[in-house]
Amino acid sequence: MKNNTLSLHYLIKESKNPNNKAPLLVMLHGYGSDEKDLFSFAQELPKDLFIISARAPFTMEPYGNAWYAINWNTTTGKFSDTEQAKKSVVLIANFIDELIAKYPVDKENVTLFGFSQGSILSYAVALNYPEKIKNVIALSGYIQEELVSNEGKTNSYAHLDFYCSHGSVDQVIPVALARKTKPFLDNLGIKNQYSEFPVGHGVAPQNFFELKAWLEKRI
């Protein structure tokens, strides 16, 4: 079901348990995709979840959407629009507040589920607004440190839990970037699991089964 009344367009799959405030899972797709992409996983995830799959705010031509621009420079290689990315971090944080105000969901049990660029933004939202997030599933992404402000937040990280995974032959985001994730999170004292799978820039079936089992224990 679509809903366009909040600050981001999104798809919705309501919880099958109407008696209590449901755990909220917010999906953030990758660069050049849309809200339908990760939503294909929704039917296979725990039924108690209240699932929202958001569409990134910047429209691409001829199709697709992005959380921030990625530009290719023949001299320096590709670079990201960091300021645009920071605006999307704030936008997503505010969108979560809108969802909590609108739907019967548990504000203490919010999970971000991101892929690629959506994964980079999931890391940034959780590390900048730890009070809003409980769990993060970050697939095929990495921590873009310039998006993270550590001002006084380190004492607020104790409740966070991350599931991180990457393809060992990813041709879009090098696995070397993803391998920095666990040391970064360990250094902050954040619970995390990091897994690699012998695939490119995508989600292997065994990857999905592992993240599903991880999530079922935490909602």
C-alpha positions as CSV (number, residue, x, y, z in Angstrom):
1,M,0.0,0.0,0.0
2,K,1.3,3.5,-0.9
3,N,1.1,6.6,1.1
4,N,2.3,10.0,0.1
5,T,1.2,12.3,2.9
6,L,4.5,12.5,4.8
7,S,7.8,14.1,3.8
8,L,8.9,11.0,1.9
9,H,6.9,8.7,-0.5
10,Y,6.7,5.2,0.8
11,L,5.1,1.7,0.7
12,I,3.6,0.2,3.8
13,K,3.1,-3.3,5.2
14,E,1.2,-3.2,8.4
15,S,1.9,-5.5,11.4
16,K,-0.2,-8.6,11.7
17,N,-0.4,-8.0,15.5
18,P,-2.9,-5.2,16.0
19,N,-3.0,-5.5,19.8
20,N,0.3,-3.8,20.6
21,K,2.5,-1.1,19.3
22,A,4.5,-2.9,16.6
23,P,8.3,-2.8,16.0
24,L,9.0,-0.5,13.1
25,L,11.3,-1.3,10.3
26,V,12.2,1.4,7.8
27,M,13.8,0.4,4.4
28,L,16.2,2.7,2.6
29,H,17.0,1.6,-1.0
30,G,20.2,2.1,-3.0
31,Y,21.3,4.7,-5.5
32,G,19.1,4.7,-8.7
33,S,16.4,2.5,-7.2
34,D,13.1,3.1,-5.5
35,E,10.8,2.1,-2.7
36,K,9.7,-1.1,-4.4
37,D,13.2,-2.7,-4.4
38,L,13.8,-3.7,-0.8
39,F,10.0,-4.0,-0.2
40,S,10.2,-7.3,-2.1
41,F,11.7,-8.7,1.1
42,A,8.7,-7.6,3.2
43,Q,6.6,-10.7,2.8
44,E,9.5,-12.9,4.1
45,L,10.2,-10.8,7.2
46,P,8.6,-11.3,10.7
47,K,4.8,-10.7,10.6
48,D,4.9,-8.5,13.7
49,L,6.9,-5.9,12.0
50,F,5.3,-2.7,10.7
51,I,7.3,-2.1,7.5
52,I,7.8,1.2,5.7
53,S,9.9,1.3,2.5
54,A,10.8,4.9,1.7
55,R,11.7,6.5,-1.7
56,A,14.8,8.7,-1.8
57,P,14.0,12.4,-2.3
58,F,16.1,13.1,-5.4
59,T,14.7,12.0,-8.8
60,M,17.2,10.7,-11.4
61,E,16.9,10.7,-15.1
62,P,15.6,8.7,-16.9
63,Y,14.4,6.8,-13.8
64,G,15.3,6.0,-10.2
65,N,16.0,8.0,-7.1
66,A,19.0,8.9,-4.9
67,W,19.6,10.0,-1.3
68,Y,22.4,12.1,-2.6
69,A,24.2,12.7,-5.9
70,I,27.2,10.7,-6.9
71,N,29.3,12.4,-9.6
72,W,32.0,11.0,-11.8
73,N,35.1,13.1,-12.4
74,T,37.6,11.7,-15.0
75,T,40.5,13.2,-13.1
76,T,39.7,12.4,-9.4
77,G,37.2,9.5,-9.8
78,K,33.7,9.5,-8.3
79,F,32.7,11.7,-5.4
80,S,29.6,12.1,-3.3
81,D,27.6,15.2,-2.6
82,T,28.3,15.2,1.2
83,E,26.1,18.2,1.9
84,Q,23.2,16.6,0.1
85,A,23.8,13.4,2.1
86,K,23.7,15.3,5.4
87,K,20.4,16.8,4.4
88,S,19.0,13.3,3.7
89,V,20.2,12.1,7.2
90,V,18.1,14.8,8.8
91,L,15.2,14.1,6.5
92,I,15.2,10.4,7.4
93,A,15.4,11.2,11.1
94,N,12.4,13.5,10.8
95,F,10.6,11.0,8.7
96,I,10.9,8.4,11.5
97,D,9.3,10.9,13.9
98,E,6.5,11.4,11.4
99,L,5.9,7.6,11.2
100,I,5.9,7.3,15.0
101,A,3.3,10.1,15.3
102,K,1.1,8.6,12.5
103,Y,1.1,4.9,13.1
104,P,0.8,2.4,16.1
105,V,4.4,1.6,16.3
106,D,6.9,1.3,19.2
107,K,9.3,4.3,19.2
108,E,11.7,2.2,21.3
109,N,11.9,-0.5,18.7
110,V,12.9,1.0,15.4
111,T,15.1,-0.8,12.9
112,L,16.7,0.6,9.8
113,F,17.2,-1.7,6.8
114,G,19.5,-0.2,4.1
115,F,21.2,-1.3,0.9
116,S,24.2,0.4,-0.6
117,Q,23.6,4.1,-0.4
118,G,20.6,3.4,1.9
119,S,23.0,1.4,4.1
120,I,25.4,4.4,4.2
121,L,22.5,6.6,5.3
122,S,21.3,4.0,7.8
123,Y,24.7,4.0,9.5
124,A,24.7,7.8,9.6
125,V,21.2,8.2,11.0
126,A,21.8,5.6,13.8
127,L,25.2,7.2,14.8
128,N,23.9,10.8,14.7
129,Y,20.4,10.0,16.2
130,P,21.0,6.9,18.4
131,E,18.0,7.8,20.5
132,K,15.7,7.1,17.6
133,I,17.1,3.7,16.5
134,K,17.5,0.3,18.1
135,N,18.8,-2.0,15.3
136,V,20.5,-1.4,11.9
137,I,20.7,-3.9,9.0
138,A,23.3,-2.5,6.7
139,L,23.8,-4.4,3.4
140,S,26.6,-3.6,0.9
141,G,27.5,-0.3,2.4
142,Y,30.1,1.3,4.7
143,I,30.4,4.1,7.3
144,Q,31.0,7.4,5.6
145,E,32.7,9.1,8.5
146,E,32.2,12.7,7.3
147,L,28.4,12.1,7.8
148,V,28.9,11.1,11.4
149,S,29.1,13.6,14.3
150,N,30.3,12.1,17.6
151,E,29.5,15.2,19.7
152,G,28.6,13.8,23.0
153,K,26.8,10.8,21.5
154,T,29.2,7.9,22.6
155,N,27.3,7.3,25.9
156,S,24.1,6.9,23.9
157,Y,25.3,4.0,21.8
158,A,25.0,1.1,24.3
159,H,21.6,0.0,23.1
160,L,22.4,-0.1,19.4
161,D,22.9,-3.4,17.5
162,F,24.1,-3.7,13.9
163,Y,24.0,-6.5,11.3
164,C,26.4,-5.6,8.5
165,S,27.2,-7.6,5.4
166,H,29.0,-7.2,2.1
167,G,29.8,-9.1,-1.1
168,S,33.5,-10.2,-1.1
169,V,33.6,-9.4,-4.9
170,D,31.5,-6.3,-4.8
171,Q,32.4,-4.2,-7.9
172,V,30.5,-1.1,-6.8
173,I,31.6,-0.6,-3.2
174,P,35.0,-2.3,-2.5
175,V,34.9,-4.8,0.3
176,A,37.9,-3.1,1.8
177,L,35.6,-0.1,2.8
178,A,33.1,-2.4,4.4
179,R,35.8,-4.2,6.4
180,K,36.5,-1.0,8.3
181,T,32.9,-1.1,9.7
182,K,33.5,-3.6,12.5
183,P,36.6,-2.0,14.0
184,F,34.8,1.4,13.8
185,L,31.7,0.1,15.7
186,D,33.8,-2.0,18.1
187,N,35.8,1.2,19.0
188,L,32.5,2.8,20.0
189,G,31.4,-0.2,22.0
190,I,28.5,-0.9,19.7
191,K,27.2,-4.5,19.4
192,N,27.6,-5.7,15.8
193,Q,27.9,-8.6,13.5
194,Y,29.8,-8.4,10.2
195,S,29.5,-11.1,7.5
196,E,30.8,-11.5,3.9
197,F,29.3,-13.6,1.1
198,P,30.9,-14.6,-2.2
199,V,28.8,-12.3,-4.4
200,G,29.0,-8.9,-6.0
201,H,26.8,-5.8,-5.2
202,G,23.7,-7.7,-4.1
203,V,22.1,-9.9,-1.5
204,A,22.8,-13.6,-1.6
205,P,20.0,-16.0,-0.3
206,Q,22.2,-17.1,2.6
207,N,22.7,-13.4,3.4
208,F,19.0,-12.9,3.6
209,F,18.4,-15.9,5.8
210,E,21.1,-14.8,8.2
211,L,19.8,-11.3,8.6
212,K,16.3,-12.6,9.0
213,A,17.4,-14.9,11.8
214,W,19.4,-12.0,13.4
215,L,16.4,-9.7,13.2
216,E,13.9,-12.2,14.6
217,K,15.9,-12.4,17.9
218,R,15.9,-8.6,18.3
219,I,12.4,-7.4,17.7
